[in-house]
Amino acid sequence: MAYIDKSKTGKTLPDLDELQSLGFKLPVEFDGDAMTLDTLEAIKVNLRSLISTETGERLMQPNLGARLKRFLFEPFSDDMIMEIKAVIHESINLWLPFLNITNIQVNMSTLSDGESFNTLDITIDFNLKRNSAMLDSVQVTVG
């Protein structure tokens, strides 16, 4: 992805060309720079896209995504949270195997009067397996 490993030692070498783009910034904007130049930003965009995509939604890659929308109208419980975390771990291990997930928080979005409106707020803390110092998090709303 955003690093080059020219040696077989497992050390991560930084990109030498600082102007080399790594991918699109999402959502796409046409009034400025639409490309990501930073490794961590590219990973965050890819992680948000993976979690926001429903399995079967992507043309030509029907296995890409996480099946999270099926949980939106289920009773919110500890068992459901554990199942959601398992689905997220499975998707990330398949599609972004270079990430190490350190924590996943799942909450049901609520209105000011305490009623839920069937959206999941998910926060994923992660780091790179090759560089555990690159710690960051992504927030995704599903629903």
FIMIFI-457023 format. One record per residue: residue in three letters; chain; x, z, y of N, C-alpha, C, O in turn. Coordinates in steps of 0.1 Angstrom, whole numbers. Each point is the difference from the previous one (the first is absolute). Example, Ala and Ser with C-alpha at 12.3 -4.5 7.8 and 13.67 -1.06 7.14 Angstrom:
residues 2
+------+-------+-------+-------+-------+-------+-------+-------+-------+-------+-------+-------+-------+-------+
| rest | kette |    nX |    nZ |    nY |   caX |   caZ |   caY |    cX |    cZ |    cY |    oX |    oZ |    oY |
+------+-------+-------+-------+-------+-------+-------+-------+-------+-------+-------+-------+-------+-------+
|  ALA |     A |   132 |    78 |   -57 |    -9 |     0 |    12 |     9 |     0 |    12 |    10 |     7 |     0 |
|  SER |     A |   -14 |   -14 |    11 |     9 |     0 |    11 |    -8 |     8 |    11 |     5 |     1 |    11 |
+------+-------+-------+-------+-------+-------+-------+-------+-------+-------+-------+-------+-------+-------+
END
This chain:
residues 143
+------+-------+-------+-------+-------+-------+-------+-------+-------+-------+-------+-------+-------+-------+
| rest | kette |    nX |    nZ |    nY |   caX |   caZ |   caY |    cX |    cZ |    cY |    oX |    oZ |    oY |
+------+-------+-------+-------+-------+-------+-------+-------+-------+-------+-------+-------+-------+-------+
|  MET |     A |     8 |     0 |   -12 |    -8 |     0 |    12 |     9 |     0 |    12 |     4 |   -11 |     5 |
|  ALA |     A |    -2 |    22 |     1 |     6 |     1 |    13 |    15 |     4 |    -1 |     7 |     2 |    10 |
|  TYR |     A |    -3 |     1 |   -22 |    14 |     3 |    -1 |     7 |    -9 |   -10 |    -7 |    -7 |    -8 |
|  ILE |     A |    20 |     5 |     9 |     7 |    -9 |    -9 |    10 |     9 |    -8 |     8 |     7 |     5 |
|  ASP |     A |    -9 |    -9 |   -18 |     9 |     8 |    -9 |     9 |   -11 |    -7 |    -3 |    -5 |   -10 |
|  LYS |     A |    14 |     3 |    16 |     9 |   -10 |    -5 |     9 |     6 |   -11 |     6 |    -8 |    -7 |
|  SER |     A |    -5 |    21 |     7 |     8 |     6 |   -10 |    -9 |     6 |   -11 |   -12 |     1 |     2 |
|  LYS |     A |    17 |     1 |   -14 |    -8 |     6 |   -10 |     2 |    15 |    -1 |    -3 |     6 |   -10 |
|  THR |     A |     7 |     0 |    21 |     2 |    14 |     1 |   -12 |     8 |     3 |    -1 |    12 |    -2 |
|  GLY |     A |   -10 |   -19 |     7 |   -12 |     6 |     3 |    -1 |     5 |    15 |    -9 |     6 |     4 |
|  LYS |     A |    20 |    -8 |     3 |     0 |     4 |    14 |    -8 |   -10 |     8 |     1 |   -12 |    -2 |
|  THR |     A |    -8 |    17 |    12 |    -8 |    -9 |     9 |     8 |    -4 |    12 |     5 |     8 |     7 |
|  LEU |     A |    -4 |   -21 |    -5 |     7 |    -5 |    11 |    -9 |    -4 |    11 |   -11 |    -6 |    -3 |
|  PRO |     A |    13 |     9 |    15 |    -9 |    -3 |    11 |     0 |   -15 |     3 |    10 |    -7 |    -3 |
|  ASP |     A |   -21 |     2 |     9 |     0 |   -14 |     4 |    10 |    -2 |    11 |     1 |     8 |     9 |
|  LEU |     A |     6 |   -19 |   -10 |    11 |    -3 |    10 |    -6 |    -8 |    12 |     5 |     0 |    11 |
|  ASP |     A |   -16 |    -8 |   -14 |    -6 |    -8 |    11 |   -12 |     8 |     5 |   -10 |     0 |    -6 |
|  GLU |     A |    11 |     6 |    18 |   -10 |     8 |     5 |   -12 |    -8 |     5 |   -11 |     6 |     2 |
|  LEU |     A |    12 |   -19 |    -1 |   -11 |    -8 |     5 |    -7 |    -7 |   -12 |    -9 |    -8 |     3 |
|  GLN |     A |    13 |    11 |   -15 |    -7 |    -6 |   -12 |   -13 |     8 |    -2 |     0 |    12 |    -2 |
|  SER |     A |   -11 |   -20 |     2 |   -13 |     7 |    -2 |    -3 |     2 |   -14 |     5 |    -7 |    -9 |
|  LEU |     A |   -13 |    17 |     6 |    -2 |     5 |   -14 |   -14 |    -3 |    -4 |    -3 |    -1 |   -12 |
|  GLY |     A |    -6 |    -1 |    21 |   -14 |    -3 |    -3 |    -9 |     1 |    12 |     5 |     2 |    11 |
|  PHE |     A |   -18 |    -4 |   -13 |    -9 |     0 |    11 |    -4 |    15 |     4 |    -1 |     8 |    -9 |
|  LYS |     A |    -1 |    -6 |    22 |    -6 |    13 |     4 |   -15 |    -2 |    -2 |    -6 |   -11 |     4 |
|  LEU |     A |    -1 |    21 |    -9 |   -14 |    -1 |    -2 |    -7 |    11 |     9 |     6 |    11 |     0 |
|  PRO |     A |   -17 |   -13 |     6 |    -7 |   -13 |     1 |     8 |   -10 |     8 |     8 |     3 |     9 |
|  VAL |     A |   -10 |   -16 |   -12 |     7 |   -11 |     6 |    -4 |    -1 |    15 |   -12 |     0 |     3 |
|  GLU |     A |    22 |    -1 |     5 |    -2 |    -1 |    15 |     7 |   -13 |     4 |    12 |    -3 |    -4 |
|  PHE |     A |   -18 |    -5 |    12 |     6 |   -13 |     4 |     6 |     1 |    14 |     4 |   -11 |     5 |
|  ASP |     A |    -4 |    22 |     2 |     5 |     1 |    13 |    14 |     5 |     1 |     5 |     3 |    11 |
|  GLY |     A |     2 |    -1 |   -22 |    13 |     6 |     1 |     7 |    -2 |   -13 |    -2 |   -10 |    -7 |
|  ASP |     A |    11 |    19 |     4 |     8 |    -1 |   -12 |    -9 |     4 |   -12 |    -5 |    11 |    -1 |
|  ALA |     A |     3 |   -20 |    -8 |    -9 |     2 |   -12 |     8 |     3 |   -12 |    -6 |     2 |   -11 |
|  MET |     A |    19 |     0 |    11 |     8 |     2 |   -11 |     6 |    14 |     0 |     3 |     5 |    11 |
|  THR |     A |    -1 |     1 |   -22 |     7 |    13 |    -1 |    15 |    -2 |    -2 |     4 |    -9 |    -8 |
|  LEU |     A |     4 |    16 |    15 |    14 |    -1 |    -1 |     6 |    13 |    -7 |    12 |     0 |    -3 |
|  ASP |     A |   -20 |    10 |     1 |     4 |    13 |    -6 |    -4 |     1 |   -14 |   -12 |    -2 |    -3 |
|  THR |     A |    21 |     7 |    -6 |    -4 |     2 |   -14 |   -11 |    10 |    -2 |    -9 |    -3 |    -7 |
|  LEU |     A |    10 |    14 |    14 |   -11 |    10 |    -2 |   -13 |    -5 |     5 |   -11 |     3 |    -6 |
|  GLU |     A |    11 |   -10 |    17 |   -13 |    -5 |     5 |    -6 |   -11 |   -10 |   -12 |     0 |    -2 |
|  ALA |     A |    20 |    -8 |    -3 |    -4 |   -10 |   -10 |    -6 |     7 |   -13 |   -10 |    -4 |    -5 |
|  ILE |     A |    16 |    15 |     1 |    -5 |     7 |   -12 |   -13 |     7 |     4 |    -9 |    -1 |    -9 |
|  LYS |     A |     7 |     6 |    21 |   -12 |     6 |     3 |   -12 |   -10 |     1 |   -11 |     3 |    -4 |
|  VAL |     A |    14 |   -15 |     9 |   -10 |   -11 |     0 |    -4 |    -3 |   -14 |   -12 |    -2 |    -3 |
|  ASN |     A |    22 |     0 |    -6 |    -3 |    -3 |   -13 |    -8 |    10 |    -8 |    -9 |    -3 |    -7 |
|  LEU |     A |    12 |    16 |    10 |    -7 |    11 |    -6 |   -14 |     1 |     5 |    -9 |     1 |    -8 |
|  ARG |     A |     7 |    -3 |    21 |   -14 |     0 |     5 |    -8 |   -12 |    -6 |   -12 |     2 |    -3 |
|  SER |     A |    18 |   -13 |     2 |    -7 |   -12 |    -5 |    -3 |     2 |   -15 |   -11 |    -3 |    -4 |
|  LEU |     A |    20 |     9 |    -4 |    -3 |     3 |   -14 |   -12 |     9 |    -2 |    -9 |    -3 |    -8 |
|  ILE |     A |     9 |    14 |    16 |   -10 |    10 |    -2 |   -14 |    -5 |     6 |   -10 |     4 |    -5 |
|  SER |     A |    11 |   -12 |    15 |   -13 |    -5 |     6 |    -6 |   -12 |    -8 |   -12 |    -3 |     2 |
|  THR |     A |    20 |    -3 |   -10 |    -5 |   -11 |    -8 |    -7 |     4 |   -13 |     6 |     8 |    -7 |
|  GLU |     A |   -17 |   -12 |     5 |    -8 |     3 |   -13 |     5 |    -9 |   -11 |     2 |   -12 |     2 |
|  THR |     A |     1 |    17 |   -14 |     4 |    -8 |   -11 |   -10 |   -11 |    -2 |   -12 |     2 |    -1 |
|  GLY |     A |    17 |   -15 |    -1 |    -8 |   -11 |    -1 |    -4 |    -7 |    13 |    -5 |   -11 |    -1 |
|  GLU |     A |     9 |    17 |    12 |    -4 |    -6 |    13 |    10 |   -11 |     4 |    -4 |    -9 |     8 |
|  ARG |     A |    16 |    10 |   -12 |    11 |   -10 |     4 |     0 |   -12 |    -9 |     1 |     1 |   -12 |
|  LEU |     A |    -3 |   -12 |    19 |     0 |   -13 |    -8 |    14 |    -3 |    -5 |    10 |     3 |     6 |
|  MET |     A |   -10 |    -7 |   -19 |    13 |    -4 |    -7 |     7 |    13 |    -5 |    10 |    -2 |    -7 |
|  GLN |     A |   -13 |    14 |    12 |     6 |    12 |    -5 |   -11 |    10 |    -3 |    -1 |    10 |     8 |
|  PRO |     A |    -7 |   -12 |   -18 |   -12 |     9 |    -2 |     3 |    14 |    -4 |    -9 |     9 |     1 |
|  ASN |     A |    21 |    -6 |    -5 |     4 |    14 |    -3 |     6 |     8 |    11 |     2 |    12 |    -1 |
|  LEU |     A |     0 |   -19 |    13 |     6 |     7 |    11 |   -11 |     9 |     7 |   -11 |    -4 |     1 |
|  GLY |     A |    15 |    16 |     2 |    -9 |     9 |     7 |    -2 |    13 |    -8 |     6 |     3 |   -10 |
|  ALA |     A |   -15 |     5 |    16 |    -4 |    13 |    -6 |   -15 |     0 |     0 |    -7 |    -3 |    10 |
|  ARG |     A |     1 |     8 |   -21 |   -15 |     0 |    -1 |    -5 |    13 |     6 |    -3 |     9 |    -8 |
|  LEU |     A |     3 |    -8 |    21 |    -4 |    12 |     7 |   -15 |     0 |     5 |    -6 |    11 |     2 |
|  LYS |     A |     1 |   -23 |     0 |   -14 |     0 |     6 |   -10 |     5 |   -10 |   -11 |     4 |     4 |
|  ARG |     A |    14 |    -4 |   -17 |   -10 |     6 |   -10 |    -2 |    15 |     2 |   -10 |     5 |    -5 |
|  PHE |     A |    19 |     2 |    12 |    -1 |    14 |     2 |    -8 |     4 |    13 |    -3 |    11 |     2 |
|  LEU |     A |    -1 |   -21 |     6 |    -6 |     3 |    13 |   -14 |     7 |    -1 |    -3 |     8 |     9 |
|  PHE |     A |    -4 |   -11 |   -19 |   -14 |     5 |    -1 |    -1 |    11 |   -12 |   -11 |     3 |    -4 |
|  GLU |     A |    22 |     1 |     0 |     1 |    11 |   -11 |     0 |    13 |     7 |     5 |     2 |    12 |
|  PRO |     A |    -9 |     9 |   -19 |     1 |    13 |     6 |    15 |     4 |     1 |     8 |    -2 |    -9 |
|  PHE |     A |    -5 |     7 |    21 |    14 |     3 |     3 |     4 |    14 |    -7 |    -6 |    10 |     3 |
|  SER |     A |    15 |   -11 |   -12 |     4 |    12 |    -8 |    15 |    -1 |    -3 |     7 |   -10 |     3 |
|  ASP |     A |    -2 |    21 |    -8 |    15 |     1 |    -4 |     3 |   -10 |   -10 |    11 |    -6 |     0 |
|  ASP |     A |   -20 |     3 |   -10 |     2 |   -10 |   -10 |     1 |   -14 |     5 |     9 |    -8 |    -4 |
|  MET |     A |   -17 |     5 |    14 |     0 |   -13 |     7 |    13 |    -1 |     7 |     6 |   -11 |     0 |
|  ILE |     A |    -1 |    21 |     7 |    13 |    -1 |     8 |    11 |    -3 |   -10 |     9 |    -8 |     3 |
|  MET |     A |    -9 |    15 |   -15 |    11 |    -2 |    -9 |    -1 |   -15 |    -6 |    11 |    -6 |    -2 |
|  GLU |     A |   -23 |     1 |     0 |    -1 |   -14 |    -4 |     5 |   -10 |    10 |     6 |   -10 |    -3 |
|  ILE |     A |   -10 |    13 |    16 |     5 |    -9 |    11 |    15 |     0 |     1 |     6 |   -10 |     1 |
|  LYS |     A |     0 |    22 |    -2 |    15 |     1 |     0 |     6 |    -8 |   -12 |    10 |    -6 |     2 |
|  ALA |     A |   -16 |     7 |   -13 |     5 |    -7 |   -12 |    -1 |   -15 |     2 |     9 |    -8 |    -3 |
|  VAL |     A |   -20 |     3 |     9 |    -1 |   -15 |     3 |    10 |    -4 |    10 |     6 |   -11 |    -1 |
|  ILE |     A |    -4 |    19 |    11 |    10 |    -3 |    11 |    14 |    -1 |    -7 |     8 |    -9 |     3 |
|  HIS |     A |    -4 |    19 |   -11 |    13 |     1 |    -6 |     2 |   -13 |    -9 |    10 |    -6 |     0 |
|  GLU |     A |   -20 |     3 |    -8 |     0 |   -12 |    -9 |     3 |   -13 |     8 |     8 |    -8 |    -4 |
|  SER |     A |   -15 |     6 |    15 |     1 |   -12 |     8 |    14 |    -1 |     6 |     6 |   -10 |     0 |
|  ILE |     A |    -1 |    22 |     6 |    13 |     0 |     6 |    11 |    -2 |   -10 |    10 |    -8 |     3 |
|  ASN |     A |   -11 |    14 |   -15 |    10 |    -2 |   -10 |     1 |   -14 |    -5 |    11 |    -5 |    -3 |
|  LEU |     A |   -23 |    -2 |     3 |     0 |   -14 |    -4 |     6 |   -10 |    11 |     8 |    -8 |    -3 |
|  TRP |     A |   -13 |    10 |    15 |     3 |   -10 |    11 |    11 |     4 |     9 |     6 |    -9 |     6 |
|  LEU |     A |    -4 |    22 |    -4 |    11 |     4 |     9 |     9 |    10 |    -8 |     0 |    12 |     4 |
|  PRO |     A |     6 |   -16 |   -14 |     7 |    10 |    -9 |    13 |     6 |     6 |     5 |    10 |    -5 |
|  PHE |     A |    -1 |   -14 |    17 |    11 |     5 |     7 |    -3 |    12 |     8 |     8 |     7 |     6 |
|  LEU |     A |   -21 |    -3 |    -5 |    -5 |    12 |     7 |    -1 |    12 |    -9 |    -4 |    -1 |   -11 |
|  ASN |     A |     7 |    12 |    17 |    -3 |    13 |    -6 |   -10 |     7 |     8 |     2 |     3 |    12 |
|  ILE |     A |   -14 |     0 |   -18 |   -11 |     7 |     7 |     3 |    15 |    -1 |     1 |     5 |   -11 |
|  THR |     A |    -1 |     1 |    23 |     3 |    14 |     0 |   -13 |     8 |     1 |    -1 |    12 |    -4 |
|  ASN |     A |    -9 |   -17 |    11 |   -13 |     7 |     1 |   -11 |   -10 |     4 |     2 |   -10 |     7 |
|  ILE |     A |   -14 |    13 |   -13 |   -12 |    -8 |     4 |   -11 |    10 |     3 |    -3 |     9 |    -7 |
|  GLN |     A |    -3 |   -11 |    19 |   -11 |     8 |     4 |   -12 |    -9 |     1 |     0 |   -11 |     6 |
|  VAL |     A |   -11 |    16 |   -11 |   -13 |    -8 |    -1 |   -11 |     9 |     6 |    -2 |    11 |    -4 |
|  ASN |     A |    -5 |   -17 |    14 |   -11 |     7 |     7 |   -11 |    -9 |     1 |     2 |   -12 |     2 |
|  MET |     A |   -14 |    17 |    -2 |   -12 |    -8 |     3 |    -3 |     1 |    14 |    -1 |    11 |     6 |
|  SER |     A |     0 |   -22 |     1 |    -3 |     1 |    15 |   -14 |     6 |     2 |    -9 |    -3 |    -7 |
|  THR |     A |     8 |    11 |    17 |   -12 |     6 |     4 |    -4 |    -2 |    14 |     9 |    -2 |     9 |
|  LEU |     A |   -22 |     3 |    -6 |    -5 |    -1 |    13 |     1 |    14 |     7 |     4 |     9 |    -7 |
|  SER |     A |    -6 |    -9 |    20 |     1 |    13 |     7 |   -10 |    11 |    -5 |     3 |    12 |     1 |
|  ASP |     A |   -14 |   -16 |    -7 |   -10 |     9 |    -5 |     3 |     4 |   -15 |    -8 |     7 |    -6 |
|  GLY |     A |    19 |   -12 |     0 |     4 |     4 |   -13 |    -4 |   -10 |   -11 |     4 |     1 |   -11 |
|  GLU |     A |   -12 |   -11 |    15 |    -5 |   -10 |   -10 |    12 |   -10 |    -2 |     7 |    -3 |     9 |
|  SER |     A |    -6 |    -1 |   -22 |    11 |    -9 |    -3 |    -6 |   -14 |     2 |   -12 |    -3 |    -2 |
|  PHE |     A |    21 |    -7 |     6 |    -5 |   -13 |     1 |     7 |   -10 |    -9 |     3 |   -12 |     3 |
|  ASN |     A |     1 |    17 |   -15 |     5 |    -8 |   -11 |    12 |    -9 |     4 |     0 |   -12 |    -3 |
|  THR |     A |    10 |    18 |     9 |    13 |    -6 |     1 |    10 |    10 |    -4 |    -1 |    12 |     3 |
|  LEU |     A |    12 |   -17 |    -9 |    11 |     9 |    -4 |    11 |    -1 |    10 |     4 |   -11 |     3 |
|  ASP |     A |     1 |    22 |     1 |    12 |     1 |     8 |    12 |     4 |    -9 |     0 |    11 |    -6 |
|  ILE |     A |    10 |   -20 |     4 |    11 |     2 |    -9 |    13 |     0 |     8 |     2 |    -9 |     8 |
|  THR |     A |     6 |    19 |   -10 |    13 |     1 |     5 |    10 |     0 |   -11 |    -1 |     9 |    -9 |
|  ILE |     A |    11 |   -18 |     9 |    10 |    -1 |   -10 |    13 |     2 |     6 |     5 |    -7 |     9 |
|  ASP |     A |     2 |    18 |   -14 |    14 |     2 |     4 |     9 |    -6 |   -10 |    -2 |     2 |   -12 |
|  PHE |     A |    13 |    -9 |    16 |     8 |    -7 |    -9 |    15 |     0 |     5 |     2 |     2 |    12 |
|  ASN |     A |     7 |    -6 |   -21 |    13 |    -3 |     4 |     5 |   -11 |    -9 |    -7 |    -3 |   -10 |
|  LEU |     A |    18 |    -3 |    13 |     6 |   -10 |    -9 |     8 |     7 |   -11 |     6 |    10 |     2 |
|  LYS |     A |    -7 |   -16 |   -14 |     7 |     6 |   -12 |    15 |    -1 |     2 |     7 |     9 |    -4 |
|  ARG |     A |    -3 |   -19 |    11 |    15 |    -2 |     2 |     5 |     8 |    12 |    12 |     2 |     2 |
|  ASN |     A |   -21 |     2 |     7 |     4 |     7 |    12 |   -11 |    10 |     3 |    -9 |    -2 |     7 |
|  SER |     A |    11 |    14 |   -12 |   -10 |    10 |     1 |    -1 |     6 |    14 |   -10 |     7 |     4 |
|  ALA |     A |    19 |   -11 |     5 |     0 |     5 |    14 |   -10 |    -8 |     8 |    -4 |     5 |    11 |
|  MET |     A |     0 |   -17 |   -16 |   -10 |    -8 |     8 |   -14 |     5 |    -4 |    -7 |    -7 |    -8 |
|  LEU |     A |     3 |    18 |    14 |   -13 |     6 |    -3 |   -10 |    -4 |    11 |     3 |     1 |    12 |
|  ASP |     A |   -15 |    -5 |   -16 |   -10 |    -4 |     9 |   -14 |     2 |    -6 |    -1 |     3 |   -12 |
|  SER |     A |    -9 |    -6 |    19 |   -14 |     1 |    -5 |    -9 |   -11 |     5 |     3 |    -6 |    11 |
|  VAL |     A |   -13 |     3 |   -18 |   -10 |   -10 |     4 |   -14 |     6 |    -1 |    -3 |     7 |   -10 |
|  GLN |     A |    -5 |   -10 |    20 |   -14 |     4 |    -1 |    -9 |   -12 |    -2 |     2 |   -11 |     7 |
|  VAL |     A |   -11 |    12 |   -16 |    -9 |   -12 |    -4 |   -14 |     6 |     0 |    -3 |    10 |    -6 |
|  THR |     A |    -7 |   -18 |    11 |   -14 |     4 |    -1 |    -6 |   -11 |    -9 |     1 |   -12 |     3 |
|  VAL |     A |    -8 |    16 |   -13 |    -6 |    -9 |   -10 |   -15 |     2 |     2 |    -6 |    11 |    -1 |
|  GLY |     A |    -1 |   -22 |     3 |   -15 |     1 |     1 |    -6 |    -6 |    12 |   -12 |     0 |     1 |
+------+-------+-------+-------+-------+-------+-------+-------+-------+-------+-------+-------+-------+-------+
END
